[in-house]
Amino acid sequence: MMLFFEDLRKLEDRTIQLILRELEQEDLRLALKGADENLQEVIFKNMSQRAADSLKEDMELLVL
């Protein structure tokens, strides 16, 4: 079974939080860089404010 990044919108917050703990930050950073703003917000709201701010900053510095 394959999970697409867009499928995260359908998951409960607690499930998203569990998934985020298992992801490498570099993979998350790259994946979110190309995601739409609504999906980014789903991810950011399931992170601590500090982690979300750090990830946003890293994404701004990331050049694809």
LODOMI-260955 format. One record per atom (N, C-alpha, C, O): residue in one letter; atom name; x, y, z. Coordinates in pm, 1 decimal, decimal comma, padded with zeros to 6 digits. Layout:
N
+-----+------+----------+----------+----------+
: res : atom :        u :        v :        w :
+-----+------+----------+----------+----------+
:   A :   CA :        X :        Y :        Z :
...
+-----+------+----------+----------+----------+
//
This chain:
64
+-----+------+----------+----------+----------+
: res : atom :        u :        v :        w :
+-----+------+----------+----------+----------+
:   M :    N :  00084,2 : -00117,2 :  00000,0 :
:   M :   CA :  00000,0 :  00000,0 :  00000,0 :
:   M :    C :  00089,2 :  00124,1 :  00000,0 :
:   M :    O :  00186,8 :  00131,6 :  00074,7 :
:   M :    N :  00055,0 :  00219,4 : -00083,2 :
:   M :   CA :  00135,8 :  00338,7 : -00096,5 :
:   M :    C :  00060,8 :  00458,6 : -00038,3 :
:   M :    O : -00058,6 :  00476,0 : -00063,0 :
:   L :    N :  00130,7 :  00539,6 :  00037,9 :
:   L :   CA :  00074,3 :  00660,7 :  00095,1 :
:   L :    C :  00130,9 :  00778,9 :  00018,1 :
:   L :    O :  00252,4 :  00793,6 :  00004,5 :
:   F :    N :  00042,0 :  00862,0 : -00031,6 :
:   F :   CA :  00084,7 :  00982,4 : -00101,0 :
:   F :    C :  00085,9 :  01098,5 : -00002,9 :
:   F :    O :  00010,5 :  01099,4 :  00094,5 :
:   F :    N :  00169,1 :  01193,6 : -00028,1 :
:   F :   CA :  00182,5 :  01308,5 :  00059,5 :
:   F :    C :  00047,5 :  01376,9 :  00080,2 :
:   F :    O :  00017,1 :  01422,2 :  00190,6 :
:   E :    N : -00032,1 :  01384,4 : -00023,7 :
:   E :   CA : -00164,1 :  01447,4 : -00015,8 :
:   E :    C : -00258,4 :  01370,6 :  00076,9 :
:   E :    O : -00353,3 :  01428,7 :  00129,5 :
:   D :    N : -00234,1 :  01242,4 :  00097,4 :
:   D :   CA : -00319,5 :  01161,8 :  00185,9 :
:   D :    C : -00310,1 :  01205,5 :  00331,6 :
:   D :    O : -00396,5 :  01171,2 :  00412,3 :
:   L :    N : -00207,3 :  01279,9 :  00365,3 :
:   L :   CA : -00191,2 :  01325,4 :  00503,0 :
:   L :    C : -00308,3 :  01412,5 :  00548,0 :
:   L :    O : -00340,5 :  01417,2 :  00666,8 :
:   R :    N : -00371,7 :  01480,9 :  00453,7 :
:   R :   CA : -00487,0 :  01566,2 :  00486,5 :
:   R :    C : -00601,7 :  01485,8 :  00546,6 :
:   R :    O : -00683,0 :  01540,0 :  00621,4 :
:   K :    N : -00608,6 :  01358,9 :  00514,9 :
:   K :   CA : -00719,0 :  01273,9 :  00558,9 :
:   K :    C : -00695,4 :  01212,3 :  00696,6 :
:   K :    O : -00787,1 :  01155,4 :  00755,9 :
:   L :    N : -00573,6 :  01223,5 :  00747,1 :
:   L :   CA : -00538,3 :  01159,2 :  00873,3 :
:   L :    C : -00570,4 :  01248,1 :  00993,5 :
:   L :    O : -00576,8 :  01370,5 :  00982,4 :
:   E :    N : -00590,0 :  01184,4 :  01106,4 :
:   E :   CA : -00610,7 :  01257,6 :  01230,8 :
:   E :    C : -00478,1 :  01320,1 :  01274,6 :
:   E :    O : -00370,3 :  01272,8 :  01238,7 :
:   D :    N : -00488,9 :  01427,0 :  01352,4 :
:   D :   CA : -00369,0 :  01498,2 :  01397,3 :
:   D :    C : -00270,8 :  01407,2 :  01469,5 :
:   D :    O : -00150,4 :  01414,4 :  01444,7 :
:   R :    N : -00319,4 :  01323,2 :  01556,8 :
:   R :   CA : -00230,8 :  01233,9 :  01633,6 :
:   R :    C : -00151,8 :  01141,6 :  01540,3 :
:   R :    O : -00034,0 :  01115,2 :  01564,5 :
:   T :    N : -00214,3 :  01093,6 :  01436,6 :
:   T :   CA : -00146,8 :  01006,2 :  01340,6 :
:   T :    C : -00039,1 :  01082,9 :  01265,4 :
:   T :    O :  00070,4 :  01031,2 :  01243,0 :
:   I :    N : -00069,7 :  01205,3 :  01226,7 :
:   I :   CA :  00029,1 :  01288,9 :  01158,2 :
:   I :    C :  00148,9 :  01312,9 :  01249,3 :
:   I :    O :  00263,4 :  01307,7 :  01204,3 :
:   Q :    N :  00123,1 :  01339,1 :  01376,1 :
:   Q :   CA :  00231,4 :  01362,0 :  01470,8 :
:   Q :    C :  00321,9 :  01239,9 :  01483,4 :
:   Q :    O :  00443,9 :  01253,5 :  01492,5 :
:   L :    N :  00263,0 :  01121,7 :  01483,9 :
:   L :   CA :  00343,4 :  00998,6 :  01490,8 :
:   L :    C :  00429,5 :  00981,8 :  01365,9 :
:   L :    O :  00545,4 :  00941,3 :  01374,4 :
:   I :    N :  00372,7 :  01013,0 :  01251,5 :
:   I :   CA :  00447,5 :  01003,3 :  01125,6 :
:   I :    C :  00562,5 :  01102,4 :  01125,2 :
:   I :    O :  00673,7 :  01068,5 :  01084,9 :
:   L :    N :  00536,5 :  01225,0 :  01169,7 :
:   L :   CA :  00639,8 :  01328,5 :  01169,4 :
:   L :    C :  00759,3 :  01290,1 :  01255,8 :
:   L :    O :  00872,5 :  01327,9 :  01225,5 :
:   R :    N :  00735,4 :  01216,6 :  01361,3 :
:   R :   CA :  00845,8 :  01173,3 :  01448,6 :
:   R :    C :  00940,2 :  01076,0 :  01378,8 :
:   R :    O :  01058,0 :  01066,4 :  01413,5 :
:   E :    N :  00887,8 :  01004,9 :  01281,4 :
:   E :   CA :  00967,0 :  00902,6 :  01212,7 :
:   E :    C :  01040,3 :  00954,9 :  01089,1 :
:   E :    O :  01129,8 :  00888,4 :  01037,1 :
:   L :    N :  01002,9 :  01072,2 :  01042,9 :
:   L :   CA :  01061,4 :  01126,3 :  00920,5 :
:   L :    C :  01195,0 :  01194,8 :  00946,6 :
:   L :    O :  01215,6 :  01256,9 :  01050,9 :
:   E :    N :  01283,4 :  01182,3 :  00851,3 :
:   E :   CA :  01407,7 :  01258,4 :  00854,1 :
:   E :    C :  01372,4 :  01403,2 :  00819,7 :
:   E :    O :  01293,8 :  01428,0 :  00728,1 :
:   Q :    N :  01429,6 :  01497,6 :  00892,0 :
:   Q :   CA :  01397,1 :  01638,8 :  00869,7 :
:   Q :    C :  01432,2 :  01683,9 :  00727,8 :
:   Q :    O :  01359,9 :  01764,3 :  00669,0 :
:   E :    N :  01539,7 :  01634,3 :  00673,7 :
:   E :   CA :  01577,9 :  01671,3 :  00536,6 :
:   E :    C :  01473,1 :  01623,9 :  00437,4 :
:   E :    O :  01439,5 :  01696,9 :  00344,1 :
:   D :    N :  01421,2 :  01503,8 :  00455,4 :
:   D :   CA :  01316,2 :  01452,7 :  00366,1 :
:   D :    C :  01189,6 :  01536,6 :  00378,1 :
:   D :    O :  01126,5 :  01569,5 :  00277,6 :
:   L :    N :  01152,9 :  01571,0 :  00500,5 :
:   L :   CA :  01034,2 :  01652,8 :  00522,5 :
:   L :    C :  01052,6 :  01791,0 :  00460,3 :
:   L :    O :  00961,5 :  01843,3 :  00396,1 :
:   R :    N :  01168,0 :  01848,4 :  00479,2 :
:   R :   CA :  01198,4 :  01980,7 :  00424,1 :
:   R :    C :  01183,8 :  01981,8 :  00272,1 :
:   R :    O :  01122,1 :  02072,2 :  00215,8 :
:   L :    N :  01240,1 :  01882,2 :  00207,0 :
:   L :   CA :  01231,8 :  01874,1 :  00060,6 :
:   L :    C :  01089,1 :  01850,3 :  00013,9 :
:   L :    O :  01044,7 :  01910,6 : -00083,9 :
:   A :    N :  01017,9 :  01763,8 :  00082,4 :
:   A :   CA :  00880,7 :  01732,0 :  00043,1 :
:   A :    C :  00789,1 :  01853,2 :  00060,7 :
:   A :    O :  00706,0 :  01881,5 : -00025,6 :
:   L :    N :  00804,2 :  01923,7 :  00170,9 :
:   L :   CA :  00717,8 :  02038,8 :  00196,3 :
:   L :    C :  00749,9 :  02157,3 :  00106,7 :
:   L :    O :  00663,1 :  02240,5 :  00080,3 :
:   K :    N :  00872,3 :  02165,6 :  00060,1 :
:   K :   CA :  00911,2 :  02276,9 : -00026,4 :
:   K :    C :  00822,1 :  02281,1 : -00150,4 :
:   K :    O :  00788,9 :  02388,9 : -00199,8 :
:   G :    N :  00783,8 :  02164,7 : -00200,3 :
:   G :   CA :  00700,2 :  02158,7 : -00320,1 :
:   G :    C :  00552,0 :  02142,6 : -00292,8 :
:   G :    O :  00472,7 :  02133,2 : -00386,6 :
:   A :    N :  00513,3 :  02139,2 : -00166,8 :
:   A :   CA :  00372,5 :  02118,0 : -00130,8 :
:   A :    C :  00297,7 :  02251,2 : -00128,9 :
:   A :    O :  00357,2 :  02357,5 : -00111,1 :
:   D :    N :  00165,5 :  02242,7 : -00147,8 :
:   D :   CA :  00085,6 :  02364,9 : -00142,3 :
:   D :    C :  00073,4 :  02414,9 :  00001,9 :
:   D :    O :  00100,3 :  02341,2 :  00096,8 :
:   E :    N :  00032,9 :  02539,8 :  00016,7 :
:   E :   CA :  00028,7 :  02603,7 :  00148,7 :
:   E :    C : -00066,5 :  02534,3 :  00245,1 :
:   E :    O : -00038,0 :  02526,6 :  00364,7 :
:   N :    N : -00178,8 :  02483,7 :  00195,6 :
:   N :   CA : -00274,7 :  02415,8 :  00282,8 :
:   N :    C : -00214,0 :  02290,7 :  00344,4 :
:   N :    O : -00232,5 :  02264,2 :  00463,2 :
:   L :    N : -00142,8 :  02215,0 :  00265,2 :
:   L :   CA : -00079,0 :  02094,1 :  00316,7 :
:   L :    C :  00033,6 :  02129,8 :  00413,7 :
:   L :    O :  00052,3 :  02063,0 :  00515,4 :
:   Q :    N :  00107,2 :  02234,0 :  00382,1 :
:   Q :   CA :  00212,4 :  02278,6 :  00473,2 :
:   Q :    C :  00152,8 :  02313,9 :  00609,3 :
:   Q :    O :  00209,7 :  02279,2 :  00712,8 :
:   E :    N :  00040,4 :  02381,6 :  00609,6 :
:   E :   CA : -00022,8 :  02419,6 :  00735,7 :
:   E :    C : -00069,2 :  02298,7 :  00816,1 :
:   E :    O : -00061,7 :  02299,8 :  00939,0 :
:   V :    N : -00117,0 :  02194,3 :  00748,2 :
:   V :   CA : -00154,9 :  02070,6 :  00817,1 :
:   V :    C : -00034,3 :  02014,6 :  00891,5 :
:   V :    O : -00045,7 :  01969,2 :  01005,4 :
:   I :    N :  00080,3 :  02018,4 :  00826,2 :
:   I :   CA :  00202,7 :  01967,1 :  00887,8 :
:   I :    C :  00248,3 :  02058,4 :  01001,9 :
:   I :    O :  00277,7 :  02011,0 :  01111,7 :
:   F :    N :  00254,2 :  02188,6 :  00976,0 :
:   F :   CA :  00303,0 :  02282,5 :  01076,9 :
:   F :    C :  00218,2 :  02282,2 :  01203,2 :
:   F :    O :  00271,6 :  02296,5 :  01313,2 :
:   K :    N :  00087,5 :  02266,2 :  01189,5 :
:   K :   CA :  00001,9 :  02268,8 :  01309,1 :
:   K :    C :  00019,9 :  02144,4 :  01395,5 :
:   K :    O : -00023,2 :  02141,3 :  01510,8 :
:   N :    N :  00083,4 :  02042,2 :  01339,4 :
:   N :   CA :  00108,3 :  01919,5 :  01414,5 :
:   N :    C :  00251,3 :  01911,2 :  01466,4 :
:   N :    O :  00297,8 :  01804,9 :  01507,4 :
:   M :    N :  00320,0 :  02024,4 :  01464,1 :
:   M :   CA :  00455,6 :  02034,9 :  01516,6 :
:   M :    C :  00454,6 :  02139,5 :  01627,6 :
:   M :    O :  00362,8 :  02221,0 :  01636,7 :
:   S :    N :  00555,9 :  02136,3 :  01710,2 :
:   S :   CA :  00570,3 :  02243,3 :  01807,9 :
:   S :    C :  00597,9 :  02373,0 :  01731,6 :
:   S :    O :  00646,2 :  02370,5 :  01618,4 :
:   Q :    N :  00567,0 :  02484,4 :  01794,0 :
:   Q :   CA :  00589,0 :  02614,4 :  01728,5 :
:   Q :    C :  00735,8 :  02633,3 :  01693,3 :
:   Q :    O :  00769,2 :  02684,5 :  01586,5 :
:   R :    N :  00821,5 :  02592,0 :  01783,1 :
:   R :   CA :  00966,5 :  02605,3 :  01759,9 :
:   R :    C :  01011,1 :  02520,4 :  01640,4 :
:   R :    O :  01086,3 :  02567,3 :  01555,0 :
:   A :    N :  00964,8 :  02396,7 :  01635,1 :
:   A :   CA :  01002,1 :  02307,3 :  01524,6 :
:   A :    C :  00946,5 :  02359,3 :  01392,8 :
:   A :    O :  01015,0 :  02355,7 :  01290,6 :
:   A :    N :  00822,3 :  02407,9 :  01394,8 :
:   A :   CA :  00760,3 :  02460,2 :  01272,8 :
:   A :    C :  00835,6 :  02583,3 :  01223,2 :
:   A :    O :  00861,0 :  02596,5 :  01103,5 :
:   D :    N :  00871,0 :  02672,9 :  01314,3 :
:   D :   CA :  00945,8 :  02793,4 :  01275,6 :
:   D :    C :  01081,4 :  02757,3 :  01217,2 :
:   D :    O :  01124,8 :  02816,2 :  01118,2 :
:   S :    N :  01147,3 :  02661,1 :  01278,0 :
:   S :   CA :  01277,6 :  02617,4 :  01228,6 :
:   S :    C :  01265,4 :  02556,1 :  01089,2 :
:   S :    O :  01346,7 :  02583,9 :  01001,0 :
:   L :    N :  01164,2 :  02473,4 :  01070,2 :
:   L :   CA :  01142,8 :  02410,1 :  00940,2 :
:   L :    C :  01110,3 :  02514,3 :  00833,7 :
:   L :    O :  01161,3 :  02506,3 :  00722,0 :
:   K :    N :  01026,2 :  02611,9 :  00867,2 :
:   K :   CA :  00992,7 :  02718,9 :  00772,3 :
:   K :    C :  01118,0 :  02795,8 :  00731,1 :
:   K :    O :  01137,4 :  02826,7 :  00613,5 :
:   E :    N :  01201,4 :  02825,6 :  00827,9 :
:   E :   CA :  01325,6 :  02897,3 :  00799,0 :
:   E :    C :  01415,9 :  02815,5 :  00708,2 :
:   E :    O :  01471,7 :  02868,0 :  00611,9 :
:   D :    N :  01430,4 :  02687,4 :  00738,6 :
:   D :   CA :  01512,7 :  02598,9 :  00655,4 :
:   D :    C :  01458,3 :  02590,0 :  00513,4 :
:   D :    O :  01534,9 :  02585,9 :  00417,2 :
:   M :    N :  01325,8 :  02587,0 :  00500,5 :
:   M :   CA :  01264,1 :  02578,2 :  00368,3 :
:   M :    C :  01290,6 :  02704,1 :  00287,0 :
:   M :    O :  01309,7 :  02696,6 :  00165,6 :
:   E :    N :  01292,0 :  02819,6 :  00352,8 :
:   E :   CA :  01319,8 :  02945,0 :  00283,1 :
:   E :    C :  01462,2 :  02948,4 :  00229,5 :
:   E :    O :  01489,4 :  03008,6 :  00125,6 :
:   L :    N :  01551,9 :  02883,4 :  00301,3 :
:   L :   CA :  01692,9 :  02883,1 :  00261,1 :
:   L :    C :  01722,8 :  02775,5 :  00157,2 :
:   L :    O :  01827,1 :  02778,8 :  00091,9 :
:   L :    N :  01631,7 :  02681,0 :  00142,4 :
:   L :   CA :  01652,6 :  02568,5 :  00050,9 :
:   L :    C :  01635,0 :  02613,5 : -00093,0 :
:   L :    O :  01532,7 :  02671,6 : -00129,3 :
:   V :    N :  01734,6 :  02586,3 : -00173,3 :
:   V :   CA :  01730,7 :  02619,3 : -00315,4 :
:   V :    C :  01718,4 :  02489,4 : -00392,7 :
:   V :    O :  01802,9 :  02400,6 : -00381,4 :
:   L :    N :  01612,0 :  02479,2 : -00471,4 :
:   L :   CA :  01592,3 :  02358,4 : -00552,4 :
:   L :    C :  01643,8 :  02378,1 : -00691,0 :
:   L :    O :  01635,8 :  02287,0 : -00773,4 :
+-----+------+----------+----------+----------+
//
